[in-house]
């Protein structure tokens, strides 16, 4: 499974939400025969993320929240939120500065656009690459997918959520919204996290992935 282990040095490389780096394991999510294997992948993802948050070496939680932390709140696993998207490369895209929750900005490039159907409607999302990050070991094929949806500020974090992906071999890409996670600034304001571009606002509810963090209820 592709674990959402995205983490880079604070105030240096893009995606800095915590000092250090998070790596992820590989496993493919298949649309066909989706039920058992994909549901297990989602459950494993949730378990691994909870373990990361409990570990003082990897957790973004301040000590006052982590000491009583028992687990994040997730939507129930739902394979309706695992979509196969048409993936269109954008080779002529120019780099731009993506703002973050601090004064830091990051030079990003739109690597491609994913077109897909969700909740009975057509949608599209941009996927990004960072020049500095792609030169780091383990991140050569990394794609960053930030998005907002109609649950933000209600069931989910107001600033939107992220998904980690890899460059696909062909012209399609699997997006599993059950793996959507919060930026670290949702838990701790000391982190600098990318702000979701307005073009990646989904006009639907994504009832999958990590819910908003209720401080004191961890």
N, C-alpha and C positions, 0 to 999 in steps of 0.2 A: 504494500500500500504506500501511497505517497503521503507521508506524514507531514503535517504543517509545521515543519521545523525551520522556519525562516527567521534568521536573526543575524544582525551585523553590528559592527562597532558603532556605538553612540557617537553622533556628530562626525562620522567619517563616511563610510560607504552607505548608500541608499537604504532603505528598509531598516534604519537603525532604530530598533525598539528595545534593544538590550545589549549590554556589553558581551561580546563573545559571538559564537555562531551556532546555529542549529542545523543539523544535517538530517536528511530523511532517507528512509528506506524506499526501495522500489517495489511496486507491484501494480499490475494493470487492472483497471476496472473495466469489465466488459458489459456492454448493454445486453447481449444475448445471455441467457441462463443467469440472469442478474440476481435472483432472489437470495439464495443461501450464501454464496461467496461474497457478494457485495455487502449484504447486511453484516456479515462477520467482519469485513474490512472496516465498515463504519463503526462498529462496536469497538474494534481494536484501536482505531483512531481516537475515539473518545477516551478510552482507558489510558492510552499513551499520553494524551494531552493532560489528563488529570495527574498522572505521575510526574510529568514535567513541572506542573504547577505546585506540586507538593515538595519537590526537591529544592532546597534553598540555593543550590548552585545554578539552577536553570529557571527558577520561578520569577516572573515579573512582579509578583505580589509583594507589597511591603510586609515586613515581619508581622505587623499588627493584624493583617488579614490572613497571612499564610498559616499562623500558628493554630487557627481554628478551621482552616480550610479542609473540606471533605470532598469537594468536587465541583466542577463547573456545571451549569445547567444547559442541557441540550434539548433541541427538538427531538422527537422520536425519529429514528432512522426511517427514511422514506425514499424508496428507489425511484419515485416519480421525479425526484430532484437530481437524478443522474441523467445527464443529457449528452447526446452526441451532437456536437456542433460542426458546422462547416467552417473550416479554418482558412482564411484568406490572408496571405502575406502582404505586407505593406513595405516593399523594398525602398520606396521613394520617401518614406517618412523622415522628417528632420527631427533631430534631438530637441527637447524642450525642457524647461525647468519645472519640475513638479514641486509644489509647496508642501511643507510638512507642518506639524503642530508646533514647531519652533521656528526660529528665523532661518534655519537651514533650508536650502533648496537642493534638489538632486537632478542631474541631467539624465533624462529618460528618453527612450525611443519607442514608438508604437511598433511592435514587431509583427503583429497581425490582428485581425478582427475575427471574432467567433460569432457566427450566426446560428441561432437555434430557436426551437419552440419550447415554451414553458407555460404551464397553466393556460393552454389554449390560445396563446398569442405568440407572435414572432418577436424576437429580441436580438440585440447585438451588444457585444462588449469588446473593448480594446484590451489587448494583452501587452505588457511592457517588458523591456529589457533595459538593464543598467550596464553601461560599458565597463565600469570598474568591477561590478559584481561578477559579470560573466567571465572575467579573467581569473577568478578565484577557484581553487580546486573544489569540485563538487557542485559548482553552480554554472558550468559551461552551457547547459541547455535549460537553465531555469527561466521560467516565465512568471510574471507577477500579475495577478488578477484581482484588483480591488473593485468593489461594487457597493452600491447602496440599493435599497429596495423599500417597499411600503411598510416593512416591519420596524424600520429604524426609529428610535425614540419611543417605541412601544415594547414589543417583545425583545428587540435586539438593540445593540449599541447605536446611539444616534449618529455616530460618524461613519457607519458602514462597516463592512467586513472584508477579509482577504481570503484568497485561495491560492495555493502554490501549485504550479503546473510545470510540465516539461515540454520542450519543443516536440511536436509530433512528427512522425515519419512521413505522413501523407497529408491529405487535404481535409482531415477531420480531427477533432480533438474531443476527449471526454472531459466534461466538467461535472464534478460531483459536489453539489452545493451542501451536502451533508458534511463536507470538510471545510466549510466556511468558518473562519475564526476571527476573533476580535484583534485589532491592533493593541499593542501592549499599553498604549496610553489610555486605554479603557480601564486599566487596572492601576496604573501608576503614572502620574503626570510628569515624571522625570524623563520619560522616554520621548524620543522624537520620531513620529510616525507619519508616513505619507498620507496626504489628504486625497480622498477618492475624487478623481476628475468628474465633473458634472456629466460628461458624455457617458459615463458608466452607471447612470442611475436607471435601474430597472423599474418599469411601471407595473409592478406586480409584487405580491408578497412572496418572499422566499422563506417558507416555514421549515427550514432545515439548517443544521449546523449549530454553532454555539449561540446561546441567548445572551442577553445583557447581564453584566455582573452586578449582583446586588451586594453591595459592601456590607459586611457583617453577617451575611448569610452563606458564605462559602462553605 
